[in-house]
């Protein structure tokens, strides 16, 4: 039996592919990758970008992501590839998309993609992990123990059961510094990890450090991804940063230090974050106006930062009723009235 073919004209072909680098900041660190993808699709539609769609009965926008940051982690180096049906200016797409996205998801740069479709394949990622409640000296000793160990197995509970990972095999470089979080001194880990399968996350490195020492953290670590790229791009950046290191350091030897910021696979950022005006979603604007005398806008819930419908859209009260009617016995658009006796 022949497979049914959807009716209507075929989707417009892809004319151009754009590589977009964006950041996940603030409360958006608690949004999952699926939530960020849905917000990105809404932003593309709201910005009026001529995105290409797949064929079939359920067309989807041609947006491919490369290794989204885990839930609870912030990032300054998230990437996606967007296919469009007509040629667009990358800077114009970046401005329009950045204005349409919710607070906490910021477009850093847009360039025209090179090579084949879906070519965003990174070998390594650089992370900065703030570890509240842990002294830098204790963290530095745990770092030296991990670098000296041949293997460091950790257990991660997944939907398919418990999985055993070798955290040491993913470590390219690891260092410990002193930082300040919420006014208190704590350890700050800088690490470069290979992107293996299965992926080793910063929390796996922290678990390995705790298993090799007597560290008991009172608060969960705060991880931020700073860079993604190829492993061979780290050598030049490490040499440049090592020349500016301080004389005293609580971390391991200079050969294991991580550069502040590795080279990116894209051109330098054209629009720095500090030069961009702060954007607010319609939801955040309403909350700020309603609670100006009670609480600051910064106390709004994390879910309130996500967009809710189009501009100026007011929810219909009938949407909360079954079948759009007040009568609970309504079926197929018709209302049934029950007879009552006086």
N, C-alpha and C positions, 0 to 999 in steps of 0.2 A: 504494500500500500504506500502510495506516494505521501511524503511529508507535506502538510499544508503550508502554503506560502502566505505570509501576511499581505493584505491588500494595501493600496496606497502607493505613492511614489517612494523610491528608495531614498535613504538618507543622503544628505549632501556629503561629498567626499572631503577628506582632510586636506587642507591646503598648506597649513603651517602648524608646527608644534612649538610650544613655549615651555621652557623650564622655569619654574617659579620656586624661589626660596622664601620661606616664611618662618615666623617665630611663634612659639606658643608660650605665653607669659601670664603672670598673675594667677588668677583663679582658673584660667584655662588649663593649667597643669593637671587639674583634676578631671578634665574631660577625656574620655577615651578616644582612641583613634577613629572609631566609627562615628562618634559625635562630631569630631572635627571634620570628617569627610562630609557629613550631612550639612554642616554649617558652610563648608567650602562650596558645595553644590548650590546652596541657596544664594551665596554671595555671587557666584558666577552668573546665575540667572538675574539677580537684582542689578548687577553691573551692566547687563546687556551685552555680554561677551558672546560672539557667535560660536559657541562650543559645538563640536561635532558629536553625533550620537551613533551608537551601534545599531545594527540592523536586527530584525526579529520582532516578535510580538511585544517584548518589553524593552524598548530602547533605553539605554543608559548613556549618560555623558561620558565621553572618552577622557577620563582623568585617571592617571596611574600614579600611585604613591610609592615612595621608596622608604621602607622601614620606619614607620611612625614611632615616635617616642612612647614609652610605656605610660599607662595612666599613673598620674602622680608626679611625673617628671616634666620639667620645663625644657624648652629647646630654643636655640638660636639658629639652628641649621636643619630645618625640615624642608623636604623637596617634593615636588610633584611635577608631572608633565601633563600639559593641557593641549588637546588638539582642537583647532578652530577651522571653520569652513571658509574663511576669507582672511587675507593677510591683515595683521594688526601691528601697530607700533608697540613694542614691549613696554616702554615707559608709560604709555597711555593705559595699557591693560593693567599695569601695576597700580597706578593711581586709582583707577575706577574700582578694581577689586579690593584694594586696601580700604577704601571708603565704605564698601558694602559689607565688609566682614565685621563680626562682633568684636567688642573690646577683648584684648588678649590674644587675638590672632592677627598678626601684622605681617604684611607683605614687605619683604626686605628688598628683593630684586627679581626682575623678570628678564630673561634673555631668550633668544631663539635657540631651540634645541638642535644639536648636531648628531649625526649618526642615525642609527635605526631607531624605530619606535620602542619605547620602554628601555632605553639605554642607561637609566640611572641605576648603576650597580656600584656600591661603595664597599670597600674592604675594611675600613676602620672608622672609629668614631672617638672623639675626645669628649670627656665628661669632667664636670666640676661638681663635687659632692660635698656639701656642708654637713658636718656630723655634730649636731648639738649635743651637749652633755658629755663629750669625750675630750680629754686633754690631748693637746698635740703631741706630747712626749709619748703617751701610751699608744696613740695611733701610729706614730713613726716607728715604734718598736714592732708593732703588728705588721706594718708594711715591709720592714726588713725581713721578718720571718716568712711572709708570703713570697717575696722575691727569691728567697733562698730555698723554698720548698720545691721539689720536682713536680708535685701535683697538689691540688687542693679541691677535693670533692665537696660539693654542696648539694643539698636536696631541695627541689622546688616542687610544690604541690600544684599540679595542673588538672584540667578537666579529664585527662586520660590517666590520672594517677600520679604517683610520685616519680619524678625524673631526677636522675643523678647527673650532674654537670661537673666538668673539670674547669674551675674558675681560673686556675693558673695558666692554662693553655691559651686563654684569650688575652692575657695581659701583655701588652707591648711595652708600656712604661707606666710607672706608678710613683707618686710622690705625695708627701704630706706637708702641709703648710699651716700657719696659724691664721684664723679668721675670727670675725665677730658676727654672731647671729643673735638678734634680739637683745643687743647690748651685752652679751656674755661671750667670753672667749671660748673657742672650740676649734676642733681640727677640721681642715678643709683638704679633701683628697682630690688630686688631679690625676686622671688616668686616661690612657688610650687603650681601647679594646678592639680586638679583631671581631668582625661580625661573622661569627661561625653559625653553624646549624647543628643543634639549636642555639639560639642567641644567648650569650652571657650578658646579663644586665648589671648595672652598678650595684643593685641590692644583692646580687650574688657575690660580688667582690666584698661587700661589707659583711655578708654572712661568713665568707671565708676568713676574713680578718678576725671576726669574733671567735670563730672556732679555733684559731691559732693562738689566741690570747685570752685574757680574763676580762675583756672589755664588755661592759653592759651599758648600752646606750639607753638613756631615758626617753629620747624622742626619735622618731624615724628620720633617716637622712634625707636631705633635699638635693636631688640630682638635677643638673642642667646640662643638656648636650650643647657643646660649643662648636663642634666641627664634624663634618663627614667628608671622606675622600678616600684616595688610594693610599695604601700603606707606604709606598716608596716616596710620597710627598712629605713625609715627616722628617726626613734626615736634614734637609736644608733649614727648616724652621727650628729644629732642636739646637742646631749649632748657633743660630742667631740669638736665641733666647739665653743659651748657656753663658754667653759672654756678659750678659747683664744681670746675672744672679747675684744676690747678696753674699757677703762673706760667711755669715752664720746661717745655718739652716737646720731645721729639725728633721728633714727628710733624709732619704738614702743618698747614695753617692750621685754625683752629677750625671753619670751615664744613664740613670733611670728617671731623670726628671722629664716632665711633660712640658712642651711649649705652651705659652699662654694662649695662643690662637694659631692654629695651623693654617696653611694656605687653602683656600676654598676652590672647588672645581669650577667656580663661576668668576666673573669679573668683579672688581671691587664694588661695594655697595654704593649706589648713586644717591640714595636718600637715607642719611643717618637717622636712627630712631629719635635722637634728641631734637632733630629739626622738624619732625612731623608733628602737627597739631594733634592733641588728644581727641579721639573720636568717642562718641557715646551712642549706643543703640537707642531706639525709641523707648524701649522698656526702661533703660537706665535713666533717661531724661524724665520720664514720668515719675519714677521712684524718687529721684532727687527733688522734684518739685513738690511731691506730696509729703516727703519726710524732711524738708529743709529745717523745720523748727524742732524736730524730734531727734533725729540721728543723722550723722553724715552719710553721704552717698556711698562711702567706702564700705559701709556695713551691709550693703545689699547682698543677697544670697548669690552663690555662684551660678545657679540656674537662671537668675534674672539677667545675666549677661548675654544669654543666647537670644537671638532675634525671635520675635513672635509675630509671624505674618507680615503682610506688606505694610507700607507706610500709611499711617492713618487708619488702618483696618480695625474695626471694632467687632469683637466676638458676638455672634448672634446667640441670644439666650436659647433659641430653639435647638441649637446644636447639642445642648445637654439633655434634651428630651429624646426618648426612643422614637425613631422614625420622624423626628422633627415635630411631633405632636405632644400635646399635654396628656392625652388619654393613654394609659399604659396598655390598652387592648388594641391599639391601632395596628393595622396590618396592610402592607402594600399601598400606603398612601391614603387609605380610607379609614375614617374614624368610626368606631363602633360605640354606640351609646347603650348603656344598660337601663332597662326600665326600672323605675322605682315606684313603690306603692306608698301612697300617703299614710 
